[in-house]
Each structure stands twice: as structure tokens, then as C-alpha cells.
Amino acid sequence: MGFVETCGLLAIAYVLLRLGLLIKDILGAGNLARYHTKGTYALVTGSTDGIGKALVFEFARRGFNVIIHGRNPDKVQDVLSEARKRYPAIKFETWIVNATEGDVEKYVAKIKHLPISVVINNVGVGVFGGKWLHMEDATQEQVNTMICTNVRFTTLVTRAFLPVLPRSSLIVIVGSHVSQFAPATLIIYGSTKSYLAALVGGLRREVRAANKPGINVQYLQVGSVATPGSPNAVSLTSPTPEAFATSMLDRIGGSQEMVVGYPWHWMTYLATSLPSWFLEPLFKIVMKNMKKE
């Protein structure tokens, strides 16, 4: 067999491997129930809006006690009041922390006595002041806020909880498809999500090396979700936060490293594997239309 034929076979094998892993991630069964016993809590960071808020109610519907996190006391209280009204038999706690500042370890110390078995690192900043901006057009403060929220806070929260979580526990770090390919105006956001994907891979190796097989760490691939205030309309590939939360909790807790949180998000995830010469003009068209809307 010649060199060209060998390269061709290797390329086909690589494509088939990627396809197989994708199918595994899409079809892989979740097992959230494994981490639920009487009295256990789920911590959801960034849970006063959008996906995080929907997760509070979905966890409660499934019998978990829930810790509601946010930086705005009024918004946290609003979610708490609604949650208690909808699920009076469930216990709710609040955790008011600004993700961009302060000693995270001290903040975690205030709640680590609770029997937390699930940590959802959901909090994140995706745009600069409500706008997509090129890096040079964003202020230093805006860039720092995004990095501190998406990278620093998530990393330090995860680090602080690792020693105190029970033997059977789940850590989910919410990512994004743009971790695979970050278009212009989303390069910092995409880079923070790429870091989180690498963090998950490393953590899974560390917990195995430390003989802690009961601690499961997963990276959640998220595509478009029609959250309040976003430019995304509800569609086949852009669910409501409530629909996404239900699908997500059905899928997490299995053995796979990466979880595609919503069935139809496999389409956009797969698209990010296409060549950049094809993706760049495609993203320009998509984002231009979103701005018009």
C-alpha cells in the first residue's frame, strides 16, 4: 500500500472515530438518579435567569433540594420565592456570591456542610455589555469580567468542592459549541469554554489517579437556547430554557466525558468540526441575521 492510500485510510478511520464518539455522546444514557438520595442538594451556579433558573425548578421537580446562586440578592429572592411556592416539600438554600471577585474558598465554606451531591457550574458571561464585540473593541473591564466569571470562578468552585463532595457525586461544567470553533466577536468566550473542556478532561484523569471513581466530571456541550433577552427564537435547534433543562438532566450522570445537552444540538456541534474556510463566512451570515432581529 502506497503512502497516499495509507493517508487516505487513516483519514477515513479518523472521521469514523469522531463520528462514533459523537454518536456515543448523543445516545449515551444519563444517570442523574444515581446521585440522588434523601436530603441531597444540587448546587446550580448562575441560577437567577435562563438555563440556571430552569434547572432550579427541574431539579426540584425530581426531588433534589437546591442551592440557588446569584450575585443580586433581589433576583435570588425572587427565584427562591417562586421555587418555594411551586415545590413546598423541597428545601432551598441561597448562595449570594459575585463570581468576579472575592475569596471563593471562603464562600464555599458557608455551604459545604450541606449534603451536596451535584454541582452544576452554569454561571457564565457570553457577551460584552449585551453586545458581540471584537476583542480590541471590548474594554479591559469587560474582558476581565468574562474571564473571571467563566474561568476563575468555575475553576475555584470546583477545586473547593472536590475534597468535600461525597463518594458518589457529579460535577457538570457547562460549555459551548464555540469551544470547537470561536468566530470573530466570540473568541474570548470560545477560549474560556475551550479551557473548561480541557479542565474537565484533566479532572477526570486526576480523580481516577486519586482513586475517587465515584466522582464523575462531565463537560456539557450547549448550542443555541432561547433564553430571555437573547436574539435566539425558539426553534428545533433552539429550545426554551425549560425544555433544555429537562433534556439536560435526562442526559447527565452517565459515563461519557462530554454530554450533548439537547438532542438537536448535535447538528451545530457537528458543524463546528467543518473546515474554517467554510465556517467563517457561515457564522458571519448567521450572526448578521441575528443582529438584525
C-alpha positions in Angstrom: 0.0 0.0 0.0 1.4 3.4 -1.0 1.8 6.5 1.1 -1.3 8.2 -0.4 -3.5 5.2 0.2 -2.3 4.9 3.8 -3.0 8.5 4.5 -6.5 8.1 3.0 -7.3 5.1 5.2 -6.0 7.0 8.3 -8.2 10.0 7.4 -11.3 7.7 7.0 -10.5 6.0 10.3 -10.2 9.4 12.0 -13.6 10.5 10.6 -15.3 7.3 11.6 -13.7 7.6 15.1 -15.1 11.1 15.5 -18.5 10.0 14.3 -18.5 7.1 16.7 -17.6 9.3 19.6 -20.3 11.8 18.6 -22.9 9.1 18.4 -21.8 7.9 21.8 -22.2 11.4 23.3 -25.6 11.9 21.7 -27.0 8.5 22.6 -25.2 7.9 25.9 -27.6 7.3 28.7 -27.7 9.7 31.7 -27.9 8.5 35.3 -28.7 11.5 37.5 -30.8 9.3 39.8 -27.5 7.7 40.9 -26.6 10.9 42.8 -30.0 11.4 44.4 -30.6 10.2 47.9 -33.0 11.6 50.6 -31.9 15.1 51.6 -29.2 15.6 48.9 -28.7 19.1 47.3 -27.9 20.2 43.8 -25.9 23.5 43.5 -26.6 25.5 40.4 -24.4 28.5 39.8 -25.9 31.4 37.9 -29.4 30.3 38.7 -31.4 33.5 38.6 -32.0 33.6 34.8 -32.2 31.4 31.8 -30.9 27.9 31.9 -29.8 28.1 35.5 -33.3 29.2 36.7 -34.9 26.5 34.7 -32.5 23.9 36.3 -33.6 25.0 39.8 -37.2 24.1 39.1 -36.3 20.9 37.2 -34.0 19.6 40.0 -36.8 20.4 42.5 -39.3 18.5 40.3 -37.0 15.5 40.5 -36.8 15.6 44.3 -33.5 17.3 44.8 -33.0 20.1 47.4 -31.5 23.0 45.6 -29.0 25.8 46.3 -29.8 28.9 44.3 -26.8 31.1 43.4 -26.6 34.7 42.1 -25.0 38.0 42.8 -28.1 40.1 43.0 -30.0 39.4 46.3 -33.3 40.6 44.9 -33.2 38.3 41.9 -32.1 35.4 44.1 -35.0 36.1 46.5 -37.5 36.2 43.5 -36.3 32.7 42.4 -36.4 31.4 45.9 -40.0 32.7 46.5 -41.2 31.1 43.2 -39.4 27.8 43.9 -40.9 27.5 47.4 -44.3 28.2 46.1 -44.1 25.6 43.3 -42.3 23.0 45.4 -43.2 23.4 49.1 -41.8 20.0 50.1 -38.3 20.8 48.8 -35.6 22.6 50.7 -34.0 25.6 49.1 -30.9 27.5 50.2 -29.4 30.6 48.7 -25.7 31.5 47.9 -25.2 35.1 47.1 -21.7 35.5 45.6 -20.3 37.8 42.9 -18.4 35.5 40.5 -15.9 38.1 39.6 -14.4 38.9 42.9 -13.7 37.7 46.5 -12.3 34.6 48.2 -14.2 31.7 46.6 -13.0 29.2 49.1 -14.5 31.2 52.0 -17.8 31.5 50.1 -17.8 27.7 49.6 -17.1 27.2 53.3 -20.6 28.7 54.0 -22.4 25.9 52.2 -20.1 22.9 52.1 -21.7 21.5 55.3 -24.8 20.7 53.2 -25.1 17.3 51.6 -24.3 18.4 48.1 -24.1 15.6 45.6 -24.4 17.5 42.3 -22.6 20.7 41.3 -23.7 22.4 38.1 -21.1 25.1 37.0 -23.5 27.0 34.9 -22.6 30.7 35.5 -21.1 32.4 32.6 -20.8 35.6 30.6 -21.2 35.3 26.8 -21.3 38.9 25.5 -19.8 42.3 26.4 -22.4 44.6 27.7 -25.1 42.8 25.8 -23.1 43.0 22.5 -20.8 40.9 20.4 -17.5 42.8 20.1 -14.1 42.2 18.6 -11.5 41.8 21.3 -9.9 45.2 20.7 -13.3 46.9 21.0 -14.1 45.4 24.4 -12.9 47.2 27.5 -10.3 45.7 29.8 -13.0 45.5 32.5 -15.4 43.6 30.2 -12.7 41.1 29.2 -11.7 40.6 32.8 -15.3 40.1 33.9 -15.8 37.4 31.2 -12.6 35.6 32.1 -13.1 35.8 35.9 -16.7 34.5 35.6 -16.2 31.8 33.1 -12.8 30.6 34.1 -11.7 31.7 37.6 -14.9 31.2 39.4 -15.8 27.9 37.9 -12.3 26.6 38.5 -12.1 27.7 42.1 -15.6 26.5 42.9 -14.7 23.1 41.5 -11.4 23.0 43.4 -13.1 23.9 46.7 -15.8 21.2 46.4 -13.6 18.3 45.3 -12.3 17.4 48.8 -15.8 17.7 50.5 -18.1 16.0 48.0 -19.4 12.6 48.9 -18.1 9.4 47.3 -20.9 9.4 44.7 -21.1 12.9 43.3 -21.4 14.7 39.9 -19.7 17.8 38.7 -21.0 19.3 35.4 -19.2 22.2 33.7 -21.4 24.0 31.2 -19.6 24.6 27.9 -20.5 25.7 24.4 -20.1 24.6 20.8 -17.9 27.7 20.2 -15.2 25.9 22.2 -14.7 23.9 19.0 -14.7 27.0 16.7 -14.8 30.5 18.0 -15.9 33.0 15.3 -14.9 36.7 15.3 -16.6 38.6 18.3 -16.8 35.3 20.3 -13.1 34.5 20.5 -12.7 35.2 24.3 -15.9 33.5 25.2 -14.9 30.5 23.0 -11.5 30.4 24.5 -12.9 30.3 28.1 -15.1 27.4 27.1 -12.1 25.6 25.4 -10.3 26.0 28.8 -13.2 24.4 30.6 -13.3 21.4 28.2 -9.6 20.9 28.9 -10.2 21.3 32.7 -12.9 18.5 32.6 -10.5 16.1 30.7 -7.8 16.8 33.2 -10.1 16.4 36.2 -11.4 13.1 35.0 -7.8 11.8 34.9 -7.0 13.3 38.3 -9.9 11.7 40.1 -9.0 8.3 38.6 -5.4 8.8 39.7 -6.6 9.7 43.2 -8.8 6.6 43.3 -12.0 8.5 43.5 -14.1 6.7 40.9 -17.3 7.9 42.4 -16.7 11.5 41.4 -18.0 12.0 37.9 -16.9 15.1 36.0 -18.6 16.0 32.7 -18.5 18.7 30.1 -21.9 19.8 28.8 -21.9 20.9 25.1 -24.6 23.7 24.7 -25.8 25.2 21.5 -28.4 27.8 21.0 -31.1 28.2 23.7 -33.8 30.8 23.5 -33.1 32.5 26.9 -34.9 35.8 27.8 -33.1 38.7 26.2 -31.2 36.6 23.7 -31.5 37.0 20.0 -32.4 33.4 19.5 -36.0 32.5 18.7 -37.5 29.1 19.8 -36.9 26.5 17.1 -36.0 22.9 16.5 -32.3 23.6 17.4 -33.0 26.4 19.9 -35.2 25.2 22.8 -36.7 27.1 25.7 -34.6 27.0 28.9 -37.2 24.8 30.4 -37.0 22.2 27.6 -33.3 22.3 27.6 -33.1 21.8 31.4 -35.4 18.8 31.2 -33.3 17.3 28.4 -30.0 18.1 30.1 -31.0 16.3 33.4 -32.1 13.3 31.4 -28.6 13.1 29.9 -26.1 13.9 32.6 -24.6 11.5 35.1 -23.6 8.8 32.6 -20.1 7.6 31.8 -19.2 9.9 28.9 -16.9 12.8 29.3 -18.9 15.1 27.0 -22.7 15.4 27.1 -24.7 17.0 24.3 -27.4 18.5 26.5 -30.2 18.7 23.9 -30.8 16.2 21.1 -30.8 18.6 18.1 -27.7 20.4 19.3 -25.7 17.6 17.7 -26.2 19.4 14.4 -24.5 22.5 15.5 -21.8 20.6 17.4 -21.0 18.5 14.3 -21.0 21.7 12.2 -18.1 23.1 14.3 -15.9 20.3 13.0 -16.2 21.6 9.4 -13.2 23.4 7.9 -12.7 27.0 9.0 -12.9 28.3 5.4 -16.5 27.1 5.3 -17.5 28.0 8.9 -16.2 31.6 8.9 -18.5 33.0 6.2 -21.4 30.9 7.5 -21.0 32.4 11.0 -20.9 35.9 9.6 -24.2 35.4 7.8 -25.8 33.8 10.9 -24.7 36.5 13.3 -25.6 39.3 10.9 -29.1 38.0 10.7 -29.3 37.6 14.5 -28.2 41.2 15.0 -31.0 42.4 12.6 -33.6 40.5 14.6 
